[in-house]
Amino acid sequence: MRVLYLANNNVGVKVISWLKKQKDDEIVGIVIHPAGKQKCSDKIVTESGLTENEVFFADTLWDDNIITRIRNLNPDIAVSVYFGYILKQKFIDIFPRGCINLHPAYLPYNRGANPNIWSIIDGTPAGVTLHYVNEKIDSGDIIAQKPVQVTVYDTGYSLYKKLERMSISLFKEIWPKIRSREIHSIPQKCDEGTYHRVADIRKIDEIELDRLYKAGDLINILRARTFPPHKGAFFYENGKRIYLRIEITPESR
């Protein structure tokens, strides 16, 4: 298939590296985040082997000229991997085989931002999902998904890494079935799931020293927000933020 590849992050690098080795597929264009929002974009561009004319930026996808340029590449399908932008219908309509997204959550739980954090905070199922893209956020029909176990030892960082590994594994397993049309997608029950915005983190980051917390809830906040080098949860002392991380060490026997 002729693929337009939209990606960010280390998983975006791993998936494009694997796709490039598939003899029946051709990456005809890539879309990366704009400057200031990029993670591993240089590596994604390098792995693609494409020229500047075949590289697009996520914040230009609404431009009719860009839409025309992408359409002229004759892509069959769009593949979105850890891509942080909402896609409009006029973009989605370019692709006869649709647009699919790899999302590090067990949809319909944790649609939107930071699923690794909210699985710990809310106790919702964690996992990864391949789904079709529509104009809503992480709400399209589910192609395939796999759960990831969350343990009491997990931090936001360790769970993120688990989700990364499972994301790559799921894509490699399911992509040949997508190519050969052996998939049967199912609608999401979004009213039964959860959704979070990037800004929702602000509601949990400040630890209020005079507030009563259940011990388990406070531990969950601290471990969910332990993700070096990010600063995470904090409290105020004399008007200054004091940041916290947690170390979890199980007893050895």
C-alpha positions in Angstrom: 0.0 0.0 0.0 1.0 3.6 -0.5 1.2 5.1 3.0 1.0 8.7 4.3 2.7 8.5 7.7 1.9 10.9 10.5 4.0 10.5 13.6 5.8 11.8 16.6 7.8 10.2 19.4 10.1 7.2 19.7 7.3 4.8 18.7 6.9 6.8 15.5 10.6 6.1 14.7 10.2 2.4 15.5 7.1 1.9 13.4 8.4 3.7 10.3 11.7 1.8 10.5 9.7 -1.5 10.5 7.3 -0.3 7.7 10.2 0.7 5.5 11.3 -3.0 5.5 7.9 -4.3 4.3 8.2 -5.1 0.6 4.5 -4.6 -0.2 4.3 -1.0 1.3 5.6 2.4 0.2 5.7 5.5 2.4 4.9 8.3 0.0 4.8 11.2 2.5 5.2 12.0 6.1 3.6 14.5 8.5 5.5 15.6 11.6 4.8 18.0 14.4 5.9 21.7 14.0 9.0 23.1 15.7 8.6 23.3 19.4 6.3 20.2 19.6 8.5 17.7 18.0 9.8 14.5 19.5 12.2 12.4 17.4 11.0 14.2 14.2 14.5 14.3 12.8 14.8 10.5 13.1 11.4 10.0 11.6 12.4 12.1 8.6 15.7 10.3 8.2 14.1 6.9 8.5 11.5 7.8 5.8 14.2 8.6 3.2 11.9 11.2 1.6 12.7 14.6 0.2 11.5 18.0 1.6 8.7 18.1 -0.9 7.3 14.9 0.7 7.5 16.1 4.3 4.5 18.1 5.7 3.8 19.8 9.1 0.8 19.0 11.2 -0.3 22.6 11.6 -0.7 23.0 7.8 -3.0 20.1 7.1 -6.0 22.4 6.9 -4.5 24.3 4.0 -6.1 23.5 0.6 -2.8 23.6 -1.2 -1.3 21.0 1.2 -4.4 18.8 0.9 -3.9 18.9 -2.9 -0.2 18.1 -2.6 -1.0 15.1 -0.4 -3.8 13.9 -2.7 -1.4 14.0 -5.6 0.8 11.5 -3.9 -2.0 9.0 -4.4 -1.9 7.5 -0.9 -4.1 4.5 -0.1 -4.1 4.9 3.6 -2.9 7.2 6.4 -1.1 5.8 9.4 -1.1 8.0 12.6 1.4 7.0 15.3 1.4 9.0 18.6 0.3 12.0 16.5 -1.0 14.9 18.5 -3.3 16.7 16.1 -7.0 16.3 15.3 -7.7 15.5 11.6 -10.4 17.1 9.6 -12.8 15.2 7.4 -11.5 16.8 4.2 -8.1 15.3 5.1 -9.5 11.9 6.1 -11.5 11.7 2.8 -8.2 11.6 0.8 -7.5 8.0 1.7 -9.6 5.2 0.1 -8.4 2.7 2.8 -9.1 5.2 5.5 -6.9 6.7 8.3 -5.8 4.5 11.2 -4.4 5.6 14.5 -2.2 3.9 17.1 -3.2 5.1 20.5 -1.5 4.0 23.8 -4.8 3.4 25.7 -7.4 0.7 26.0 -10.2 2.5 24.3 -12.8 3.8 25.0 -10.9 4.4 28.3 -8.4 7.3 28.3 -9.2 8.9 25.0 -7.1 12.1 24.7 -3.9 13.0 26.5 -1.7 11.2 29.0 -3.4 7.7 29.2 -0.4 6.3 31.2 -1.2 8.8 34.0 -4.9 8.4 34.1 -4.9 4.6 34.2 -3.0 4.9 37.5 -5.1 7.8 38.9 -8.5 6.5 37.8 -7.9 2.8 38.0 -9.0 2.4 34.4 -7.8 -0.4 32.1 -4.5 0.3 30.4 -3.5 -0.9 26.9 -3.0 0.0 23.3 -5.5 0.4 20.4 -5.5 0.6 16.6 -8.6 2.4 15.4 -10.0 4.3 12.5 -9.8 8.0 12.7 -12.8 10.3 12.6 -13.1 14.0 13.5 -13.6 13.3 17.1 -10.7 12.5 19.5 -9.8 8.8 19.6 -13.4 7.8 18.9 -13.3 5.9 15.7 -14.1 2.2 15.2 -11.6 -0.2 16.9 -9.5 -2.4 14.7 -7.5 -4.2 17.4 -6.3 -3.7 21.0 -4.3 -5.3 23.7 -4.4 -4.8 27.5 -1.3 -3.9 29.6 -1.2 -4.8 33.2 -0.8 -1.9 35.7 1.0 -3.0 38.9 1.4 -1.2 42.2 5.0 -0.8 41.3 4.3 1.2 38.2 5.0 4.9 37.8 3.9 7.1 35.0 7.3 6.5 33.4 7.3 2.7 33.7 3.7 2.4 32.4 4.5 4.7 29.5 7.4 2.4 28.5 5.1 -0.7 28.7 2.6 1.0 26.5 5.3 1.9 24.0 6.5 -1.7 23.7 2.9 -3.0 23.4 2.1 -0.3 20.8 4.9 -1.5 18.5 4.0 -5.1 19.0 0.4 -4.6 18.2 1.1 -2.6 15.0 3.5 -5.3 13.7 0.9 -8.0 14.4 -2.1 -6.2 12.9 -0.6 -4.4 9.9 -0.4 -7.4 7.6 -4.1 -8.0 8.3 -4.9 -4.4 7.5 -3.1 -4.7 4.2 -4.9 -7.9 3.3 -8.3 -6.6 4.4 -8.7 -9.3 7.1 -9.8 -6.9 9.8 -13.3 -6.4 11.2 -13.6 -3.2 13.1 -16.2 -2.6 15.9 -17.7 0.7 17.0 -16.5 2.3 20.3 -18.8 2.8 23.2 -17.5 6.2 24.0 -20.2 6.9 26.6 -18.7 4.1 28.7 -15.1 5.3 28.5 -13.1 8.3 29.8 -11.5 11.3 28.2 -8.8 13.7 29.4 -7.3 16.9 28.1 -3.7 18.0 28.6 -4.8 20.6 31.0 -6.5 18.0 33.3 -3.1 17.3 34.8 -3.2 20.7 36.6 -6.1 19.4 38.7 -3.9 16.8 40.3 -0.4 18.2 40.3 -0.6 20.4 43.3 -0.5 18.6 46.6 -2.5 20.7 49.1 -0.8 20.3 52.5 -3.9 21.0 54.5 -6.2 18.7 52.5 -7.1 15.2 53.6 -6.2 12.5 51.1 -6.7 8.8 51.2 -3.2 7.3 51.4 -3.8 5.2 48.2 -5.0 8.2 46.3 -1.9 10.3 47.3 0.5 7.5 46.4 -1.2 7.1 43.0 -0.8 10.8 42.2 2.9 10.7 43.2 3.6 7.5 41.2 1.6 8.6 38.2 3.5 11.9 38.1 6.9 10.3 38.5 8.4 10.6 35.0 11.9 12.0 35.0 13.0 14.4 33.8 9.5 16.0 34.1 8.9 17.8 37.3 5.5 16.2 38.2 3.6 16.8 41.4 4.5 19.6 43.9 3.5 21.5 47.0 4.1 25.1 47.9 6.5 26.3 50.6 6.9 30.0 51.1 5.5 30.6 47.7 7.9 28.3 46.0 7.1 25.0 44.4 8.7 21.9 45.9 8.6 19.0 43.4 8.1 15.4 44.4 8.9 12.0 43.0 8.3 8.5 44.4 10.5 5.5 44.5 8.8 2.1 44.8 10.8 -0.9 46.0 9.2 -4.2 46.5 10.5 -6.4 49.3 13.0 -9.0 48.1 12.5 -12.5 49.4 
